[in-house]
Amino acid sequence: MRIGFLFNHHGGHQVAHALPVALELQRKGPRALVSILVSEDCEPEVRRLATAHGGPTPEIVRLRPPSALALAANKATGRAVPADIVSTLHRNLDRFRALDALVVPEKTSLLLKSFFGLNTLKLVHTRHGAGDRAIGFDKASGKFDLVLLSGEKIRDRLAQAELLREDGHAIVGYPKFDIPTRPAGPRLFAKDRPTVVYNPHPSPALSSWYGMGPQLLDWFAKSEAYNLIFAPHVMLFKKRLTASLSPFALGWNYGPRPDHYEHDHMLIDTGSAASLDMTYTDAADIYIGDASSQVYEFIRRPRPCIFLNPRRIAWAGNPDFAHWRAGTVVETMDELAAALAETPRLSAAMHERQEDMFRYSFDLQDRPSSERAAEAILAYMARQ
């Protein structure tokens, strides 16, 4: 059977959620002919992770680029309209048509069936992240032929939304956890202070960046108590204009000038490989964020978390904000300063809660998640 893995996005943050599965399918040998289809933006991260993994690598195919018209439309809208991503799908239909299955970490690829007519192509969704945002459980989430789930939480949310197909899902764990640990590099900071990672999401409806981000950076610039890693979601500053669909909101994105924060206790990284492979969530002692699913990667090792709620969202009891139960929620800079007046410590009760939340989100077993995912794909295709 011919199985393709598609990485067609403006950034490489989705690669680690699916590439380990492609590498595992390749390792299994002749049961599947595997190829990796990449856009120009995603190719460097695909090749970096494939090299780090070692072993046999599937064929990596550079997709035909989007049309000049699509690129112009994308630029004219500040990248708010993904015309280039859709155009790339259109200009490579022959490659997708030659496959039996296409594995994707995103939802735009559903257009291959709904708009471009590739009805016999099986679409497998790895999802990316194990977060709680409503958009992860919208109607599009139930339109894939096979969905690979990180754990019981995702299964339960999809089932509650009546989006789970009996023969079209499998709990496989979290393939991103299978990527090799980055070799220890130089120390991130010269001084031994508690290290905070600030990880705002790009969604203007949910992100703390638009309401508190610059003030937070200014506060840490003056701090003598903490080191700060500013590692936002890599898409936060990729677009001049960001649109949020659920709920609808618009945000103009102007990133911090790195030379404005040239302090030895601040590290600003808006998109390097280290911001993709859990380097910073592993290195930090304290997490500050809002809607990013990376908090679940952070609490793999329980540690203090602070969540920023400048919009004063009524979050308690809302499953879309279940991750905020893993820490303290603050609404203003004064409340954040108070929370950091002394180094936060994790209580025994919060430690246990984070462990429970992690286990509910990730079904990890002795076997690697990528191996379980590969077997789920092969088993599904064998039934077709």
C-alpha positions in Angstrom: 0.0 0.0 0.0 1.1 3.5 -0.7 1.1 5.8 2.3 2.1 9.5 2.2 2.8 11.9 5.0 2.0 15.5 4.2 3.6 18.5 5.9 2.1 21.6 4.2 2.2 24.5 6.6 3.9 27.9 7.2 6.0 26.4 10.1 7.5 23.1 11.2 5.7 22.8 14.5 3.4 20.0 13.3 6.3 17.8 12.0 7.1 16.0 15.3 3.5 14.8 15.6 3.6 12.7 12.5 7.1 12.2 11.2 8.0 9.5 13.9 5.1 7.5 12.6 6.4 7.7 9.0 9.9 6.6 10.2 8.4 3.7 12.1 6.4 2.6 9.0 9.5 2.7 6.9 11.3 0.6 9.5 8.7 -2.1 9.3 9.7 -2.8 5.8 7.7 -3.9 2.7 4.2 -3.7 4.1 3.9 -0.1 3.0 5.6 2.2 0.5 6.1 5.4 2.5 6.8 8.9 1.1 7.0 12.2 2.8 5.5 15.2 1.0 6.8 18.6 2.2 6.4 22.2 1.5 9.4 24.5 1.5 8.7 25.8 5.0 8.4 22.4 6.5 11.3 20.6 4.8 14.1 21.8 7.1 12.4 20.5 10.2 11.5 17.2 8.5 15.1 16.6 7.4 16.5 17.7 10.8 14.3 15.3 12.8 14.8 12.5 10.2 18.6 12.9 10.6 18.4 13.0 14.4 16.3 9.8 14.4 18.8 7.8 12.3 17.9 4.6 10.5 16.1 4.3 7.1 14.2 7.4 5.9 11.3 7.4 3.5 11.6 9.3 0.2 11.2 13.0 0.8 9.4 14.8 -2.0 9.3 18.6 -2.3 5.8 19.7 -3.3 5.2 21.9 -6.2 4.9 25.4 -4.8 1.7 27.5 -4.8 0.8 29.6 -7.7 1.9 33.2 -8.0 -1.7 34.3 -7.6 -2.1 32.4 -4.3 1.2 33.8 -3.0 0.0 37.3 -3.8 -3.4 36.7 -2.1 -1.6 35.3 0.9 0.7 38.4 1.1 -2.1 40.9 0.5 -4.1 39.5 3.5 -1.1 39.4 5.8 -1.1 35.6 5.6 -4.5 35.5 7.3 -6.0 33.6 4.3 -4.1 30.3 3.6 -4.4 30.6 -0.2 -0.9 29.3 -0.6 -1.6 26.1 1.4 -4.7 25.4 -0.6 -3.0 26.1 -3.9 -0.2 23.7 -2.9 -2.8 21.0 -2.5 -4.3 21.8 -5.9 -1.0 21.8 -7.7 0.0 18.4 -6.3 -3.3 16.5 -6.8 -1.6 13.9 -9.1 0.8 12.9 -6.2 -2.1 12.6 -3.7 -4.2 10.7 -6.2 -1.4 8.0 -6.5 -1.7 7.2 -2.8 -3.9 4.8 -0.9 -3.7 6.9 2.3 -2.4 10.3 3.3 -1.4 11.0 6.9 -1.7 14.6 8.1 -1.4 16.5 11.3 -3.8 19.3 10.3 -7.3 19.7 8.8 -6.9 21.8 5.7 -6.1 18.6 3.8 -9.8 17.6 4.1 -10.2 19.8 1.0 -8.7 16.9 -1.0 -11.9 15.1 -0.5 -14.5 17.8 0.0 -13.4 20.2 -2.7 -10.9 18.4 -5.0 -12.8 15.1 -5.3 -10.2 12.5 -4.1 -12.9 10.4 -2.6 -11.0 7.1 -2.5 -8.0 8.5 -0.7 -8.0 7.5 3.0 -7.2 10.5 5.2 -5.5 9.7 8.6 -5.3 12.5 11.2 -2.5 12.4 13.7 -3.7 15.7 15.3 -1.0 17.9 16.8 -0.9 18.5 20.5 -3.2 17.2 23.1 -4.8 20.5 24.1 -8.3 21.5 25.1 -9.3 24.2 22.6 -12.7 23.9 21.1 -11.4 24.0 17.6 -9.8 20.6 18.3 -13.2 19.1 18.6 -15.1 20.8 15.8 -17.0 19.1 13.0 -13.9 18.9 10.8 -12.3 16.7 13.4 -14.8 14.0 12.7 -14.4 13.9 9.0 -11.2 11.8 8.8 -11.2 8.1 7.9 -8.9 7.3 10.8 -8.0 9.5 13.8 -5.0 8.7 16.0 -5.6 9.8 19.6 -3.1 10.6 22.3 -5.2 9.4 25.1 -8.6 9.0 26.8 -9.3 12.7 27.0 -9.3 13.3 23.3 -11.4 10.2 22.7 -13.9 11.3 25.3 -14.2 14.9 23.9 -14.7 13.6 20.4 -17.3 11.0 21.6 -19.2 13.7 23.5 -19.3 15.8 20.3 -20.5 12.7 18.4 -17.4 12.8 16.1 -15.9 9.4 16.8 -16.2 6.6 14.2 -16.3 3.2 15.8 -13.9 1.7 13.2 -12.1 5.0 12.6 -10.0 5.8 15.7 -7.2 4.4 17.8 -5.5 5.5 21.0 -1.8 5.4 20.2 -0.1 7.8 22.7 2.0 10.7 21.6 4.6 10.2 18.9 6.3 13.5 19.6 7.6 12.0 22.8 9.5 9.5 20.6 11.8 12.1 19.0 15.4 11.9 20.3 16.3 14.2 23.1 18.4 17.1 21.9 22.1 16.8 23.0 22.9 19.0 25.9 24.2 22.3 24.7 25.6 25.3 26.4 23.8 26.7 29.4 20.9 28.9 28.5 21.6 31.5 31.1 24.7 32.7 33.0 23.0 33.0 36.3 21.4 30.3 38.3 17.9 31.7 38.8 14.5 29.9 38.5 13.7 29.8 34.8 10.3 30.7 33.4 9.1 29.8 30.0 6.4 32.1 28.5 4.5 30.3 25.8 1.6 32.4 24.4 -0.7 30.9 21.7 -1.3 32.8 18.4 -5.1 32.7 18.6 -6.2 36.4 19.1 -9.3 35.1 20.9 -7.4 33.2 23.5 -3.8 34.4 23.5 -2.4 36.5 26.4 0.1 38.2 24.1 -2.2 40.8 22.8 -3.4 41.9 26.3 -0.3 41.3 28.5 2.6 40.0 26.4 4.7 43.2 26.0 4.1 44.2 29.6 5.2 40.8 30.8 8.5 41.0 28.9 9.1 44.5 30.3 8.5 43.1 33.8 10.9 40.3 33.4 13.5 42.6 31.9 13.6 44.4 35.2 13.5 41.3 37.3 16.4 40.2 39.4 14.8 37.0 40.5 14.1 35.0 37.3 15.5 33.9 34.0 12.9 34.1 31.1 12.6 32.1 28.0 10.1 33.8 25.6 9.1 30.9 23.3 5.7 31.6 21.8 3.8 29.3 19.5 5.9 29.6 16.3 2.9 30.9 14.3 2.4 33.9 16.6 4.6 36.2 14.5 4.4 34.3 11.2 1.4 36.3 10.1 0.9 40.1 10.2 -2.8 39.5 10.7 -4.1 36.4 12.6 -7.7 35.4 12.5 -9.3 33.2 15.1 -12.4 31.3 14.0 -13.7 29.8 17.3 -14.5 32.4 18.6 -13.9 34.9 15.8 -11.3 37.5 16.5 -8.5 39.4 14.7 -5.0 40.2 15.9 -2.2 42.3 14.5 1.1 40.7 15.2 4.2 42.8 16.0 6.9 40.9 17.7 9.3 42.2 20.3 12.6 43.7 19.0 15.3 41.3 20.2 17.7 44.3 20.8 15.1 45.7 23.2 15.6 42.8 25.5 19.4 42.3 25.4 19.7 40.9 28.9 21.6 37.9 30.0 18.6 36.6 31.9 16.2 36.7 28.9 16.1 34.4 25.8 13.8 35.3 23.0 13.1 32.6 20.4 10.2 33.0 18.1 10.8 29.9 15.9 14.1 28.0 16.0 14.3 24.2 16.2 14.6 24.5 20.0 11.1 26.0 20.2 9.7 22.9 18.4 11.3 20.0 20.2 10.5 20.6 23.9 13.9 22.0 24.6 12.4 25.0 26.5 9.6 23.2 28.2 12.1 20.7 29.5 14.5 23.4 30.7 12.1 25.6 32.5 11.1 25.5 36.2 7.8 27.5 35.8 5.4 27.7 32.9 3.4 30.8 31.9 0.9 30.4 29.1 -2.7 30.6 28.0 -4.2 28.2 25.4 -1.2 26.3 24.1 -1.2 22.5 24.4 2.5 22.6 25.2 1.5 22.9 28.8 0.7 19.2 28.7 4.2 18.5 27.5 5.5 20.6 30.3 3.6 18.7 33.1 5.1 15.4 31.9 7.4 16.4 34.8 5.0 18.2 37.2 6.1 21.9 37.9 4.3 25.2 38.7 2.1 26.7 36.0 0.5 30.2 35.7 -2.2 30.9 33.2 -2.9 34.4 31.9 -6.5 35.5 31.4 -6.5 39.2 30.4 -9.9 38.7 28.7 -11.4 37.5 32.0 -12.9 34.4 30.4 -15.3 32.5 32.6 -13.2 29.4 32.4 -14.1 27.3 35.5 -15.9 24.1 34.5 -15.3 24.8 30.8 -13.6 21.8 29.2 -11.9 24.1 26.6 -9.8 25.4 29.6 -9.3 22.2 31.5 -5.6 22.7 31.4 -5.9 25.8 33.6 -6.7 23.5 36.5 -3.0 22.6 36.4 -2.0 25.9 38.0 -2.9 29.5 39.0 -5.0 31.7 36.8 -4.3 35.5 36.9 -6.0 38.3 35.0 -3.6 41.3 35.5 0.1 42.1 35.6 -0.3 43.0 39.3 -1.7 39.5 40.0 1.1 37.9 38.0 3.7 39.9 40.0 2.1 38.7 43.2 2.2 35.1 42.0 5.9 35.5 41.3 6.8 37.6 44.4 8.2 34.3 45.8 9.3 31.4 43.7 6.2 29.2 43.1 6.2 25.8 44.7 4.1 22.8 43.6 1.8 21.6 46.4 1.3 17.8 46.9 -2.3 18.1 45.7 -1.3 20.1 42.6 1.4 17.6 41.8 -1.1 14.7 42.0 -3.6 16.7 39.8 -1.0 17.4 37.1 -0.1 13.7 37.1 -3.8 12.7 36.7 -4.2 15.3 33.9 -1.2 14.0 32.1 -2.3 10.4 32.3 -5.8 11.3 31.0 -4.2 13.2 28.1 -1.5 10.7 27.1 -1.8 6.9 27.0 1.9 6.1 27.2 3.0 2.4 27.3 6.3 0.5 27.1 6.0 0.4 23.3 6.8 3.7 21.5 3.7 5.7 20.5 5.0 5.9 16.9 5.1 2.1 16.7 1.5 1.9 18.0 0.4 4.5 15.5 2.1 2.7 12.6 0.4 -0.5 13.5 -3.0 1.2 13.8 -2.6 2.6 10.3 -1.6 -0.7 8.8 -4.5 -2.5 10.6 -7.0 0.1 9.4 -5.8 -0.2 5.8 -5.8 -4.0 5.9 -9.6 -3.8 6.8 -10.4 -1.7 3.7 
